[in-house]
C-alpha cells in the first residue's frame, strides 16, 4: 500500500485528521491512528486519529455538560436557527472542498457531490433551522378539574452513527434535526469516510455552535460505535447502516440505559414495471435506480420486475444502456460511476456476482472489475433469477441488478414483498388503479410512482421490517430528538386531587 505523497497529488488538501471534542481538534487518548484510503487508487489519503471508548467517554462528558449547563438547549429556537443558517452558508461557501473530500474518500462523483450532495446538506440544515422556533407543546382539554399542557423538550445527548455512502449528506441528515431540537451530540462517522465529517465540525465551530454541542469522533464500529450505543449517558442513538449492525446497536442500547433508538437499515427495493410503461424511460429509471452512487444506496432498485408484455424489449434496451454506462475517475465529468468505497466492499460485490453465476442466474452484462487499479466494477445485470437466490434476497450494495419477468399484478406484489426488507419501492404504470393498488400493498416506507429516489426534506424517510424504524427528514425527524413533558395543575382546590 502506497501513499499519495509517493504517488500523484490529491485534488484537495486534507486539513483535519484529529478528533473534534468540546470545540477543539485533539489526538485520541491512545494516540493510535488509522488510514483512510482513496478508492480510485488504493493509496493512503491520510492517517486519522482513532477514537475508542475512552475518547467517546470524553466526548459524551463534553456533550452532557453542554446540555445540562450550556446555552444551546436554553437558546430561543430563533437563535439556534440563526446559527444553523450561518453554518448552512459556510457549507455553500465550501461546496467544492467538501465535494472533493467525499469524492476521494468514498469514490463519489465529484460533479454529483458538487451539484447535489453538498447543496442538499445545506438545504437540510436550513429546513430544520426553520423548524427550530416552531417546536411547541399543546394545551389539553381534560375531563377533570385540571389545567394541563405539554412541553416538547430536547431528549438530551444524542449519539449519531452514520454510514459511508453519503458522508456529508448523512452528517446533516442526523445533526440538523437534533440541533434544531436543542440536543447536544456525539457523532461517529464511518471509518471509511471520516474526512468530510471532520471538515463539517470545523465549519460548525466557525458558525458559532457552542463547544461541546457537536463532537465528532472517528473510529471503528466495534470500539467507538459500540461505545456510543452502550453509553449510559447518551439518551438516544440514531444509526444508519446495515441491518446486522443495527441489531447490535439495538441490543447495546437495551442492555445499557434503554436509550431511545432509531434505525435506518438495509434494503432490497423492488422496481415494478407494467406493460403500459414507457420502455425507454423505464430502462433509464431502472438503470439509474441501481447504478446511482455505484449501487451503494440503501434504496437502490436492486430487484426489477417487468411485466411479460414488454419484458423482451425492456431487457434489450436495459442492456444497451448498461453497456454504454461510463465507469472511471469520479473527477471526470463524463464519468457516470466511480469506484466502490473500499477493497472490502469491492470484493464482497464480486463474490456475490460469482455466487449469482453459480446459482444459475443468466449474466446479461458486466460481472467484472474495471482496470487494474482502484475498486471499479462494471454495471452488472442478471436475468432468469429465482427468488431464493442470494443475489435476490441479500443486500449487495453495489451495481448488481436482478431482473425478473412477471404476469399479473398479484404476482408482482407477492414478489415485491418477498424480502425481509421494506425500505422503498418503485412502480411504473399509467394506470391509476394499478398504481394505487400496488402502492398500498407493498410493505415499504417509501413508494415512488413513475419516479425513483424522490427524497425531499419535507418527506419522512424510513423503513418497515428489517429496514428499521424511525424517520429521517420531515418534521417527524425532529420528534426523534424530543420528549413530551405533561404539566398539570388543579383548577381549584379539590379534596380528591
C-alpha positions in Angstrom: 0.0 0.0 0.0 1.4 3.4 -1.0 0.5 6.9 0.0 -0.3 9.9 -2.2 2.9 11.5 -1.1 4.7 8.8 -3.0 2.2 9.0 -5.9 0.2 11.7 -7.6 -1.1 14.7 -5.6 -4.6 14.7 -4.2 -7.1 17.1 -5.8 -7.9 18.5 -2.4 -5.8 19.2 0.8 -6.9 17.2 3.8 -6.8 19.7 6.7 -8.5 17.9 9.6 -7.5 14.5 10.8 -8.0 14.6 14.6 -11.0 14.0 16.9 -13.2 17.0 17.4 -14.2 17.2 21.1 -15.5 20.2 23.0 -14.7 22.6 20.3 -11.1 21.5 19.7 -9.3 19.1 17.4 -7.4 16.7 19.7 -5.4 13.4 19.5 -7.0 10.2 20.7 -6.2 9.1 24.2 -4.4 6.1 22.9 -2.5 8.1 20.3 -3.5 5.5 17.7 -4.4 6.3 14.1 -5.9 4.5 11.2 -5.6 5.2 7.5 -8.3 6.3 5.1 -7.9 5.0 1.6 -8.6 6.6 -1.8 -10.8 4.0 -3.7 -9.7 5.4 -7.0 -6.2 4.0 -6.4 -6.0 2.1 -3.2 -3.5 4.6 -1.9 -3.5 6.1 1.6 -5.1 9.6 1.8 -4.3 10.4 5.4 -3.9 9.0 8.9 -6.8 9.7 11.2 -6.9 9.8 15.0 -8.7 6.6 16.1 -11.3 7.2 18.7 -12.1 4.4 21.2 -14.3 4.0 24.3 -12.1 6.4 26.3 -12.5 9.1 23.7 -16.2 8.5 23.4 -16.4 8.9 27.2 -14.7 12.3 27.0 -16.9 13.4 24.1 -20.0 12.4 25.9 -18.9 14.2 29.1 -18.5 17.4 27.0 -21.9 16.9 25.3 -23.5 16.2 28.7 -22.1 19.4 30.2 -23.1 21.4 27.2 -26.7 20.0 27.6 -27.0 20.3 31.3 -25.3 23.6 31.8 -24.6 25.2 28.4 -26.6 27.7 26.4 -27.7 25.5 23.4 -30.8 23.9 24.8 -31.8 27.1 26.5 -31.4 29.4 23.5 -34.7 30.5 21.9 -35.3 28.5 18.8 -34.8 31.5 16.6 -31.3 31.9 18.0 -30.4 28.3 17.3 -31.9 28.8 13.8 -29.7 31.8 13.2 -26.5 29.8 14.0 -27.7 26.9 11.9 -28.3 29.2 9.0 -24.8 30.6 9.3 -23.5 27.0 9.2 -25.5 26.4 6.0 -23.9 29.5 4.4 -20.5 28.1 5.3 -21.4 24.8 3.7 -22.3 26.7 0.5 -19.0 28.6 0.6 -17.0 25.4 0.9 -19.0 23.2 -1.5 -16.1 22.4 -3.8 -13.8 21.3 -0.9 -16.5 19.2 0.7 -17.4 17.6 -2.6 -13.8 16.8 -3.3 -13.3 15.2 0.2 -16.3 12.9 -0.4 -15.0 12.0 -3.9 -11.5 11.0 -2.7 -12.8 9.3 0.5 -15.9 7.5 -0.8 -15.4 7.3 -4.6 -18.4 9.5 -5.2 -18.8 11.5 -8.4 -17.3 14.9 -7.8 -19.8 16.7 -10.1 -22.7 15.0 -8.4 -21.5 15.9 -4.9 -20.9 19.5 -6.0 -24.4 19.8 -7.6 -26.5 17.6 -5.3 -25.0 16.2 -2.1 -23.4 19.3 -0.6 -26.0 21.8 -1.6 -28.6 19.3 -0.4 -26.8 19.1 3.0 -27.1 22.9 3.3 -30.8 22.7 2.4 -31.4 20.1 5.0 -29.8 22.3 7.6 -31.9 25.3 6.6 -35.1 23.2 6.6 -34.6 22.1 10.2 -33.4 25.6 11.2 -36.7 26.8 10.0 -38.4 24.4 12.4 -36.3 25.3 15.5 -38.6 28.1 16.7 -41.8 26.2 15.9 -41.4 23.4 18.5 -44.5 23.7 20.7 -46.5 21.6 23.1 -50.3 21.7 23.4 -52.8 23.0 25.9 -55.0 20.0 26.8 -58.7 19.9 27.4 -59.1 17.3 30.1 -62.1 15.6 31.7 -61.3 16.6 35.3 -60.8 19.9 37.1 -57.3 20.3 35.8 -55.3 22.6 33.7 -52.8 20.6 31.6 -50.3 21.3 28.9 -47.4 19.6 27.3 -43.8 20.8 26.8 -41.7 19.5 23.9 -38.2 19.1 25.4 -34.9 18.0 23.8 -34.2 14.4 24.6 -30.6 15.2 25.8 -27.3 13.8 24.5 -27.6 12.0 21.1 -25.3 9.5 19.6 -25.2 9.6 15.8 -23.6 6.7 13.8 -23.5 7.5 10.1 -22.6 5.4 7.0 -20.0 5.8 4.3 -22.1 6.0 1.2 -23.3 9.7 1.5 -20.9 11.0 4.2 -21.7 14.8 4.1 -25.4 14.2 3.4 -25.9 11.9 6.3 -23.9 14.1 8.6 -26.5 16.8 8.2 -29.5 14.4 7.9 -28.7 13.4 11.5 -27.2 16.5 13.0 -29.7 19.1 11.7 -33.0 18.0 13.4 -31.0 17.2 16.7 -29.6 20.7 16.6 -33.0 22.3 16.0 -34.5 20.3 18.9 -31.8 21.7 21.3 -29.8 18.5 21.7 -26.1 18.0 22.1 -24.4 15.1 20.4 -21.5 12.8 19.6 -21.2 11.7 16.0 -19.1 8.8 14.8 -18.5 8.9 11.0 -17.8 5.7 9.2 -14.2 4.7 9.4 -14.0 4.5 5.6 -15.1 8.1 5.2 -14.2 10.5 8.1 -12.8 13.4 6.1 -16.0 15.5 5.4 -17.4 15.0 8.9 -14.2 16.5 10.4 -14.4 19.4 8.0 -18.0 20.0 8.9 -17.1 20.0 12.6 -14.6 22.8 11.8 -17.4 24.7 10.0 -19.7 24.3 12.9 -17.1 25.9 15.2 -16.8 28.8 12.8 -20.6 29.2 12.7 -20.8 29.7 16.4 -22.2 26.4 17.6 -21.1 26.3 21.3 -18.3 24.0 22.4 -19.5 20.5 23.4 -22.7 20.7 21.4 -21.3 18.8 18.4 -18.5 16.3 18.9 -17.1 14.2 16.1 -15.1 11.0 17.0 -13.8 8.9 14.1 -13.2 5.2 14.9 -14.3 1.7 14.3 -17.8 0.3 14.8 -16.6 -2.4 17.2 -15.0 0.1 19.5 -16.2 3.7 19.1 -19.6 2.7 17.6 -20.2 0.2 20.3 -19.3 2.7 23.0 -21.8 5.2 21.6 -24.6 2.5 21.5 -24.0 1.3 25.1 -23.1 4.6 26.8 -25.1 5.2 30.0 -25.0 8.9 29.5 -26.3 9.0 25.9 -30.1 9.5 25.8 -30.8 8.5 22.2 -28.9 6.9 19.3 -29.6 7.3 15.6 -27.9 4.8 13.3 -27.9 4.4 9.6 -26.1 1.3 8.2 -26.5 -2.4 7.8 -29.3 -4.5 9.4 -26.7 -6.7 11.1 -25.1 -3.8 12.8 -28.4 -2.2 13.6 -29.3 -5.3 15.6 -26.1 -4.8 17.6 -26.9 -1.1 18.2 -30.3 -2.0 19.5 -29.0 -4.8 21.8 -26.4 -2.4 23.3 -29.0 0.3 23.8 -31.4 -2.1 25.5 -28.7 -3.6 27.7 -27.4 -0.2 28.9 -29.9 2.5 29.8 -32.7 1.7 27.4 -31.8 4.7 25.3 -34.2 5.7 22.5 -33.1 4.1 19.2 -33.9 4.9 15.6 -32.5 2.7 12.8 -32.4 3.2 9.1 -31.1 -0.1 7.8 -30.7 -2.2 4.7 -32.9 -2.6 1.7 -33.6 -4.8 -1.3 -36.0 -2.5 -3.0 -38.2 -3.6 -5.9 -39.0 -1.6 -9.0 -42.1 -2.9 -10.8 -42.6 -2.0 -14.4 -46.0 -2.7 -16.0 -46.9 -3.3 -19.7 -48.2 0.3 -20.2 -44.9 1.9 -19.0 -42.7 3.9 -21.4 -40.0 1.4 -22.1 -37.2 3.9 -22.7 -38.0 5.8 -19.6 -38.4 2.6 -17.6 -35.0 1.3 -18.7 -33.3 4.6 -17.8 -35.0 4.8 -14.4 -34.2 1.1 -13.6 -30.5 1.7 -14.5 -30.4 4.9 -12.6 -32.0 3.2 -9.7 -29.3 0.6 -9.3 -26.2 2.5 -10.6 -26.6 5.8 -8.8 -23.6 6.1 -6.4 -22.3 2.8 -7.9 -25.2 0.9 -6.3 -24.1 1.9 -2.8 -27.5 3.2 -1.9 -29.9 1.7 0.7 -32.9 2.2 -1.6 -31.2 1.0 -4.8 -33.7 -0.7 -7.2 -31.7 -4.0 -7.0 -34.8 -6.1 -7.9 -36.5 -5.2 -11.1 -39.8 -6.9 -12.0 -41.0 -6.4 -15.6 -44.4 -7.5 -17.0 -44.2 -10.1 -19.7 -45.7 -8.0 -22.5 -42.7 -5.6 -22.6 -40.0 -7.8 -21.0 -38.0 -8.7 -24.1 -37.8 -5.2 -25.4 -37.1 -3.8 -22.0 -34.3 -6.2 -21.4 -32.7 -5.3 -24.7 -32.8 -1.6 -24.1 -31.6 -2.0 -20.5 -28.5 -4.0 -21.5 -27.7 -1.5 -24.3 -27.8 1.4 -21.8 -25.8 -0.5 -19.2 -23.0 -1.3 -21.8 -22.8 2.4 -22.6 -22.5 3.4 -18.9 -19.2 5.1 -18.2 -17.1 3.8 -15.3 -14.0 5.7 -14.3 -12.4 8.5 -12.3 -15.1 10.3 -10.3 -13.4 13.7 -11.1 -14.0 13.2 -14.8 -17.3 15.0 -15.6 -18.1 12.4 -18.4 -17.9 9.5 -15.9 -21.2 8.1 -14.5 -19.9 5.6 -12.0 -16.8 5.8 -9.7 -15.1 3.1 -7.6 -16.7 1.2 -4.8 -15.9 2.6 -1.4 -13.1 0.2 -0.4 -11.5 -3.1 -1.1 -13.7 -5.0 1.3 -16.9 -3.8 -0.4 -15.3 -4.3 -3.8 -14.5 -8.0 -3.0 -17.9 -8.5 -1.4 -19.7 -7.4 -4.6 -17.6 -9.5 -6.8 -18.2 -12.5 -4.6 -22.0 -12.0 -4.9 -21.6 -11.8 -8.7 -19.8 -15.2 -8.7 -22.4 -16.6 -6.4 -25.1 -15.5 -8.9 -23.4 -17.3 -11.7 -23.1 -20.5 -9.6 -26.7 -20.3 -8.6 -27.7 -20.4 -12.3 -28.7 -16.9 -13.0 -28.0 -15.6 -16.5 -25.4 -12.8 -16.6 -26.6 -10.4 -19.3 -23.8 -7.9 -19.0 -21.0 -6.8 -16.7 -19.8 -9.0 -13.8 -16.1 -8.0 -13.8 -13.8 -5.4 -12.3 -12.6 -2.5 -14.4 -8.9 -1.7 -14.8 -6.1 -2.8 -12.6 -6.0 0.0 -10.1 -8.8 1.1 -7.7 -12.1 -0.6 -6.9 -14.2 -0.3 -10.1 -16.9 -2.8 -11.1 -18.9 -3.0 -14.3 -22.7 -2.4 -14.2 -24.0 -6.0 -13.8 -27.4 -7.4 -14.7 -28.7 -10.9 -14.0 -31.8 -12.4 -15.5 -33.6 -15.7 -15.0 -33.3 -15.3 -11.3 -35.2 -17.2 -8.7 -36.5 -15.6 -5.6 -34.5 -17.8 -3.2 -31.1 -16.8 -4.8 -28.7 -14.8 -2.6 -28.4 -12.1 -5.3 -32.2 -11.6 -5.0 -32.5 -11.8 -1.2 -29.3 -10.2 0.1 -28.4 -6.5 0.0 -25.3 -6.5 -2.2 -24.8 -2.7 -2.0 -23.2 -2.5 -5.4 -24.0 -2.1 -9.2 -25.8 -5.5 -9.4 -29.4 -5.9 -10.6 -31.6 -8.9 -10.5 -34.2 -8.9 -13.4 -37.4 -11.0 -13.3 -40.4 -11.3 -15.5 -44.0 -11.4 -14.1 -47.5 -11.9 -15.4 -50.1 -10.4 -13.1 -50.4 -7.6 -10.6 -50.9 -10.1 -7.8 -47.7 -11.9 -8.8 -45.8 -8.6 -8.8 -47.0 -7.7 -5.3 -46.1 -11.1 -3.9 -42.6 -11.0 -5.4 -42.0 -7.4 -4.2 -42.9 -8.3 -0.7 -40.9 -11.5 -0.7 -38.0 -9.9 1.2 -37.0 -9.3 4.8 -36.5 -5.7 4.0 -39.0 -2.9 3.5 -37.2 0.4 2.8 -38.5 1.6 -0.6 -40.2 0.5 -3.8 -40.9 1.9 -7.3 -43.9 1.4 -9.6 -44.1 2.4 -13.3 -47.5 2.4 -14.9 -50.0 4.9 -16.5 -52.9 3.0 -14.8 -54.0 4.9 -11.6 -55.9 1.8 -10.3 -52.8 -0.3 -10.5 -50.6 2.4 -9.0 -53.0 2.8 -6.0 -53.4 -0.9 -5.5 -49.7 -1.8 -5.7 -48.6 1.2 -3.6 -50.9 0.2 -0.8 -50.0 -3.4 -1.0 -46.2 -3.2 -0.8 -44.7 -3.2 2.7 -42.2 -0.4 2.3 -41.6 3.0 3.9 -41.4 4.9 0.6 -43.2 4.0 -2.6 -42.4 6.0 -5.7 -44.8 6.1 -8.7 -43.2 6.8 -12.1 -40.1 8.1 -10.4 -37.3 6.9 -8.2 -35.1 8.4 -5.4 -37.8 11.0 -4.9 -36.3 12.1 -1.5 -37.0 15.5 -0.1 -36.6 17.3 3.3 -40.4 17.5 3.6 -41.0 13.8 3.1 -40.4 11.4 6.0 -38.0 8.6 5.1 -37.5 5.3 6.9 -38.3 1.6 6.6 -40.5 -1.3 7.6 -39.4 -4.8 8.7 -35.7 -5.4 8.8 -35.1 -2.0 7.2 -35.6 -0.4 10.6 -37.8 2.2 12.3 -37.9 5.9 12.9 -37.9 8.6 10.3 -35.3 10.9 8.8 -36.5 14.1 7.0 -39.8 15.7 7.5 -40.9 17.1 10.8 -41.1 13.5 12.1 -37.3 13.6 12.2 -37.3 16.2 15.0 -39.7 14.1 17.1 -36.9 11.5 17.5 -35.0 14.1 19.4 -37.8 15.5 21.5 -39.7 14.1 24.5 -43.1 15.1 25.9 -43.4 16.5 29.4 -47.0 16.8 30.7 -47.5 19.6 33.2 -50.7 19.5 35.3 -52.2 21.9 38.0 -55.6 21.8 39.6 -58.1 24.5 38.5 -59.3 24.8 42.2 -58.6 23.1 45.4 -60.4 19.7 45.3 -60.4 17.2 48.1 -59.6 14.2 45.9 -56.8 15.8 43.8 
